[in-house]
Amino acid sequence: ALPRMRGLQRLVLSDNAIGKSGAAALAGAFESGACSEKLGYLELDRNQLGDPGATAFAKALPRMRGLQRLVLSDNAIGKSGAAALAGAFESGACSEKLGYLELDRNQLGDPGATAFAKALPRMRG
């Protein structure tokens, strides 16, 4: 259904027990261009994305050019998921419009914080 929803501006799927396979399906839809221009708000907090889900979304982020707000809090994202997300941002994904990124209540640790510290200069939102 997402590819047909070209005008979708906000998608909130918080607290829905979405795991790595659901995250991969959603990220795949975004990566193929679904909602990529208009979607400004994506909220997926309080799910179970983990590192595989975060990595899947990191691959989709370059296509999500309209994204202004991304909420991935409380998703058991660890250092490899954080590194993938930070790498996408460091490469310029969403750098023009993203103004709000929420990743609290994860397990990013020092490696994740270091990865985001490298990406911050590219995140101009």
C-alpha positions in Angstrom: 0.0 0.0 0.0 2.8 2.5 0.7 3.9 2.8 -3.0 0.4 4.1 -3.8 0.4 6.6 -0.9 2.4 9.3 -2.7 0.9 12.1 -0.6 1.6 10.6 2.8 3.3 13.1 5.0 3.3 11.5 8.4 3.5 7.8 9.4 3.3 6.8 13.1 3.8 3.1 13.8 4.9 3.4 17.4 4.5 0.6 19.9 3.5 -2.0 17.3 6.0 -4.9 18.0 7.7 -4.3 14.6 10.8 -6.4 14.4 13.5 -6.9 11.9 11.3 -8.5 9.1 8.7 -5.7 9.4 11.4 -3.1 9.5 13.0 -4.6 6.4 9.7 -4.6 4.5 9.0 -0.9 5.5 12.5 0.2 4.7 12.4 -1.7 1.3 9.2 0.2 0.4 10.9 3.5 1.2 14.1 2.5 -0.6 12.0 1.8 -3.7 10.7 5.4 -3.6 7.4 5.0 -1.7 6.5 8.3 -0.1 10.1 9.5 -0.5 9.3 13.1 -1.5 6.4 14.0 0.9 7.0 11.9 4.0 8.2 14.4 6.6 7.5 12.5 9.9 8.4 8.9 10.6 7.8 7.6 14.1 8.7 4.0 14.9 9.5 4.3 18.6 8.9 1.5 21.1 9.3 -1.4 18.6 11.9 -4.1 18.2 13.9 -2.9 15.2 17.3 -3.8 16.6 20.4 -3.4 14.6 19.0 -5.2 11.5 16.0 -2.8 11.4 18.2 0.2 11.9 20.6 -1.0 9.1 17.6 -1.5 6.8 16.4 2.0 7.4 19.9 3.4 7.0 19.8 2.0 3.4 16.5 3.7 2.7 17.4 7.1 4.2 19.0 8.5 1.0 15.7 8.1 -0.8 13.7 9.8 2.0 14.5 13.3 0.9 11.5 15.0 2.6 12.2 13.6 6.0 12.1 16.2 8.8 11.5 14.1 11.9 12.7 10.6 12.6 11.9 8.9 15.9 13.6 5.5 16.6 13.6 5.6 20.4 13.4 2.4 22.5 14.2 0.0 19.7 17.2 -2.0 21.0 19.5 -0.3 18.5 23.1 -1.1 19.3 26.5 0.0 18.0 26.2 -1.6 14.5 22.7 -0.1 13.9 23.9 3.3 15.1 27.0 3.1 12.9 24.8 2.3 9.9 22.4 5.2 10.6 25.2 7.6 11.3 27.0 6.5 8.1 23.9 7.3 6.1 23.7 10.8 7.7 27.4 11.3 7.2 26.9 10.5 3.5 24.3 13.3 3.3 21.1 11.4 3.7 18.2 13.7 4.7 20.8 16.4 5.4 18.7 19.2 3.9 15.5 18.9 5.9 16.0 16.6 8.9 15.6 18.8 12.0 14.7 16.2 14.6 16.2 12.8 15.3 15.3 10.9 18.4 17.2 7.8 19.4 16.9 7.7 23.2 16.4 4.5 25.1 18.6 2.4 22.8 22.1 0.9 23.4 24.2 3.0 21.1 27.1 3.1 23.6 30.4 4.9 23.0 30.8 3.5 19.5 27.4 4.8 18.5 28.0 8.2 20.0 31.3 8.4 18.2 29.7 7.5 14.9 27.1 10.2 15.3 29.8 12.7 16.4 31.4 12.1 13.0 28.1 12.5 11.2 26.9 15.7 12.9 28.8 18.1 10.7 26.9 16.8 7.7 23.5 17.0 9.4 22.5 20.5 8.4 18.7 20.2 8.9 
